[in-house]
Amino acid sequence: MINRLRFFFSNMLRIRPEDNVPPSVAKHFRHNALINTLDISFFFMADSFWNINTIMPVFAATLTDNPFLIGLMPAIVNAGWFLPQMFIASKVTNTPKILPMSIRLGISERIPYVFFAVLALALPQISKPLALTLLILLMTWRGIAGGMSALPWQEVMARAIPISHRARFFGFSRVIGQLAGVLGSILSGIILANLPYPYNYALGFGIAIFIQWASLACYVQNREPEQEQTAQFQPKETDAQPKKPAIDVSMFGKIIKKDANFRLYLIARSISFIGNMATAFLAVFAIKAFHLPDEQAAVFTGVILASGVLGYALWGTVGDRIGPKNIMVWSFLCWFIALLIAIFSKNIWSYYFVFALFGLYQSGVGVGDSMLVMELGEESLRPTYLGMGRTLTGSFLLLAPVLAGWLVAKFDYTVMFIVTIFFNAVATLLMSRVKDVPRSKVS
């Protein structure tokens, strides 16, 4: 199997002389592409057992009927992932070898997941309010730990994967990851349907723990380019220059003031996060509206992952030609159509298209946004741009569930979906004006 994957990557991701890839990056490219695909595959499979858009909101719905608290499930994880990144940008920028730091933070990222299984096993012995409080704390820990490891991971990917091949790598590696996730969602559905609550959730979470640590075992095999070859990414310093602060606020201010294109990206991405407010309610609404059992959440996860396979293949194929900005715009349009279907669906069969289009949207943003922020600024400032791009927009992920929960409680799901559509449309128009690197220069 490993040899077959090596053959696939040696052909699909072949580096040509005209790609102008640094020798140290090209030397380990095939190895790193394979290792990181395995890492992503295991991580996606584990994620299918505690998916923040399907499994975890439904799990939370067994503890509370409060729409605001249910909506918090994906929001606090996503916000936790985004918010810390700007505050470690200087540390990442000034670290010659990023991989050791990334591995240490990857270990800490996986610790909170262990307690999800413990919480599920403890449900018969503790009250629902206590269980819900612990769940929210664990989801917050999960998000922040993921956010601390995210920026070093992105920088490792930026160093190991050249700009000429990023769409292909992110696209096709996640195709395989999504397929692994589909298998995980099938197993998750079987477990949820055949074991009594809450032991069905406990077993699913327990299996995912082992799969997730397998992803780390793959990731540590990365070969980071040598320090002298990555010096282009580091700001030049002389003895006369003062040591940069851990959090370079002045640098943040200069970038915001001078880079109008980056400001436009920040505004568009922030509004798009408010336009994500419906994601936590897709599965919960369907289960309530169509009177479905909890295990249907795993089916929804499978639909998202299956359509994501097609999405990653599509975006990976065209991405290096059309660029990440266009991937983002087309992805937003997929989400726009999905929301319209959610409003007008009269049965579960038509509602499946909501999850299918959401999978296309999610995969497009996964490829497009991963690439776009990497190329908005100078390479020497890439960690700073990455950190700012995540942290300054991530706070809107916390606003979204507050607004969504209020709309559902005050009005109904339909009104919440309509408001989501409005913000999505505004974000789409703004994102279409963001400028990325012309692909003729990198292809």
N, C-alpha and C positions, 0 to 999 in steps of 0.2 A: 504493500500500500504506500509506504513512504517513497519507494523508488518511482511509483507511478505519479505521485504528486510532484516529485522532483522533475520528472519528464514534462509534466504539464506546465510547471512554472518556467522551465528552461525554454519552452517554446512561446508560451503566452506572454511572458514578461522578458523577452530577449532584449538586451541592451545593444543598441546600434552605435557606431562611432559618432554619428550626427546628433545623438542625444546629449553629448557633452557631459557625461556623468563622471564625477571624480573617480580615479582608479580605486581608491580605498572603499568607496561605496559600491562600485561595480563588482569588486572582488568578492564581497560577501552577500551580494544582493539576492541571489537565488536561495542561499541558505536562510537568510533572514526572512524572505518572503514565505518560505515553507514553515519555518518555526512560528512566525507570527500568525499564519493562517491556522495552525493547530491550536495556538493559544486562543485566538478568537473563536474557533469552533467549540472548544470546551467551555469557554466563558458563555457563549450564546446558549449552549445546551443547558448549563446550570441556570442561566437566567430564565429559561422557559418554565422552571418550577416555581419561581417567585417573581413573575413578570409584573412590573409596576403598573401596567395599564389594564391588566385583566385579573390575574390571580390575587394580587395583594388587595385591590379594592374590594373584590368579592369576599376575601378572607376578613377584611375589616368590616364588611357589611354583616357578617355573622356576629359582630360584637356591638354594632351601633346602627341606627337608622339615620343618624345625622349626616346630611349630604356634604356639609363642610368638612367633617372629619374624614369621610370617605374620599373626598377630593384631595385631601392632603397627602394621600399615599404616594402618587407619582410626583406631586409638587415638591415635597420635602426632600425626596431623593434627588430629583433633578436640580433643585436649588442648591442642595448640599454639594452636588458634583460641580456646579458652576462657581459658587461664591468664593471658595478658598484660593482659586488659581492665581489671581492677581497678586496675592500676598506672598507667594513663593516664586514669583517670576524672576526676581533679582537673584535668588539663590540658584535657580536653574540656569540662568544666563551665565553666572560666574562659576559654574561647575564644569570643568573640562570633560569629565566622563560622567554621563548622565545615568547609564544603565545601573550601576550599583545603588544609587539613590532610588531609582524606579523600582528595583526589586524589593528593597526594604519597605517602601510604601505599599507595594503590591501585597506584601505579607500582611501589613496592618489593615489593608483594605478588606481582607477576607475574614478577619476575626469576628466582626459583628454578625456575619451570616450564620455562624455556629449557633447563636442564641435564638434564631428563628425557630429551629427545631425544638429547642428547650422550651420556648414559650408555648408552642403548640401542644407539647406533652403536658404542660402545666395547666392548661385551660380548665380541665375538670375540677381542679383544686383551688382556683382563684376566681375572683369576681370579674364580670365583664368590664366594668370601668377600670379596674387595675390592669387587666389584660390589654385593653385599648391604650392605656397610658404607656405601658411597656412597649407595645407595638410601635407607637409614635416615636418613642425614644430610640428604639432599634432602627427604625427607618431613617431617623435623623443621623444616627451614627453611621449607618450604611452610606448615606449620601455624602457626608463630610469626609469619611475615609476614602470614598471613591474620588472625591474632588481633590484631595491631597495627592493622590497617586496619578491623577489624570494628566496634569501638565508635564511631568517628567516622561510619562508614556508617550504623549503627543510629540515631545521633542525627540525621543528615541526614534519614533516613526519618521519624523521629518528628516533626521540624519541618515537613517537607513534606507529610506525609500525616496528616490529622486523625483523631482517635480514632474518629469516627463512620464512617469509610470504610476503616479499616485492614484488616479482614478481607477486604473486597471487593478492595482493591488487592493485598494479599499473595496472595490466592487466585487471582484471575484473571490477574494478571501472571505468576504461576508456572505457570498453565495453558499460556500461550503459551511460557514458558520450558521446560516439560516437553516440549512438542511439538517444540521445537527440539532438545532433548536426545534425543528419540526418533530424529530424523533423524541426529543425530551418532552414536548407537549403531549405527544401520544401517550407516553408512559405516565405523565402527570395526570392525564385524563382518566386512564385506567385505574390509577391509584385513588383518585378522588371519587370515582364512581363505585369502587368495590370495597373500600375500607370505611368504617364508621368515623364520623367527625368526633374529635379533631385529629385522630391518629392518621387520617389520610394526608392531611397537611404536614404533620410531623414527619412522616416517611418521605414525602416528596422533598421537603426541605433538607432532610438528612442525606438523601441521595445526591442532591445538588451540591452539598458541601464538598464531597469527594471529587465530583467533576470539576468544581471550581479550582481546587488545589492542583488538579492535573493540568489546568491551563497555565498556572504559574510555573509548574515544572517544565513546560515547553518554553515559556517566555524567558526563563533564565539562560536559555541556550543562545540568545541573541549574540551577535558579534558586532559591537559598536565600532564605527570607523576610528582609526587612530587619532590621537589628540591633535597632532600636527595637521591632519587633514580636516579637522572640524574647527580649526582656529578661525576660519572665516565667519563662524557663527558667534564668536566671542567678541565683545567690545574691546578695543585696544586700550591698554592702560600704560602709563609711564610712571616712573617713581614720583614725578611731580604732581600727579593727579591724586586727589583724595580717594580713599576707599569708598566705594558705593554703598549706600545704606541698604539694609535688608529689604525695606520697602521704599522704592524710589518714587515718592509722590511727585516730585518735580518733573521727572521724566513722564509720568502719566499725564500731567497737566500739559506739557509741551506737545505730546502726541495728539491729545484731544483738540488742542488749539490749532495746530497746523494741518492735521490730516482730515480734510473734509470728507473724503471717501470713507475713511474709517468711522467717522461720526455717523454718516448715513447708514453704514452697516449696523452700528450699535443701535440706532433707532429702529431700523427695520427688524432686526432680530429680537429686540425687546418687545415690540408690538406683536411679533409672531408668537412669542411665548404666551401672551395674553390670549392670542388666538388658538392656543393649545388647551384652553381651560376645559374643553369637553372630553379630553382623552380619558380622564379618570372615571367618567360616567358612561362610556360606551357600553362596557360589559354589564355594569350594574343596571342601567336603563333597560337593556335587552332582556336580562333575566327577570326583571320585574314586569315589564310590559308584555312579554310573551310567556310568562309563568314557566320559567325553565329552572332545572336543578343547578346547583353550584358547579358541578363538573363540566357544565357547558362553557365555563370560563376557559378551561383548557382547550376546548374546541376553537374558541375565538382566538386563543394564543396561536394555535396551529394554523389558522387561516392567515393571521398577520405574518407569521414566519414564512409560510408558503408563498404568499404574494411578495414578501420581502426577498425571497430567492430570485424571483423574476425581476424585482426592482433593482437589486444589486447587480444582476447580470446586465440589465439595461443601462443603468447609470455608469457601471464600470466600462461598458463597451463604448458609450458615446462621450463619457466625461472628459477624456483627454483631448477631445476635439471641440466640444461646446463650452467647456470650462465650468467651474463650480457655481458661479453665479446663476447660470442658466439651469443647472441641475436644481438649485434651490427654488427658482421661480416655478418650474414645472412641478416640483414636489408640492409646493404650496397650492397649486391648482388642483392636484389630486385630493388634497385634504379638503378644499373648498367643495368639490363634488361629493366627497364622502359625507360631509355635514348635511348637504341637501338631501341625500338619500336617507340619512338618519331621521330627518324631519318627516319625510313622506312615506317611509316604509310602513306597510300594513301587516307584514308577517316576517318571520325569522329568515326566510329564504332570501328575500330582497335585502334584509339587514346584513347578511353576510358580505355584501358588496362594500359596506361601510368598513369592515375590518380588512377586506382585500385592498381597498384604496388607501386605508391608513397604513398598511404595510408598504405600499409603494411610496407614500409620503415619508414614512419613517426611514426607509432605506435611502431615499434621495437626500434627505437632510443629513443622514449618517455619512454619506459619501461627500456631498457638496460642502457642508459646513466644516468637516474635517480638513478639506483642502483649502477652502476659501480663506480662513483666518491665517493659515500658514503663509499665504502669499499677499496679504494686504500691506505689509510693511517690509522694511529692510531685513535681510536674513540675520544680521547681527542683533536685531531687536525682536526676533521672532517669538521668544518666550514671553516678552513683555506684551506683545500684541495678542498672543494666545491667552495670557492671563487676563488682560483687560477685556478681551472679547468675551470671555466666559463670565468673569465676576460682575462686570458692569451690566450685563444683560440678565444674569441669573436671578437677580432679586425680583424680577417680574414673574418668575415662576412661583413665588410665594403669594403674589397678588392675585394670580389667576384663580386658584381654588377658593379664595375668599369671595371673589366676585361670582364665580360659578355656583358655589354653595348658596350664596345669598339669592341669586336668580332662581335656583331650583326651589328654595324654600319659600320665596316671596311669590313666584309665578309658577313655572313648571319647566320641564326639560326642554320643551320646544323653544321657549324664549331664550333659554341658555344657549341652545344650538344656534339660534339666529344671531345673538350677540357675538358668539364665537366666529361666525361667518364674516361679520362686519370687520372684526379685527384682522382676520386672515386676509381679507381683500386689501386692506390698507397695507399690511406687511408685504403682500405680493407686489403691489405697485412700487413701494419704496425699494424693495430688494432688486427689482428690475433695473434700477438706476445705479446700483453699486457696480464699480469697475473691478474686474479681476485681471490677471495676467493674460494678454492675448495668446491664444493657444498656438498660433503660428510660430511663436518664439520658443516653444518648449516641445513641440512634436516633431 
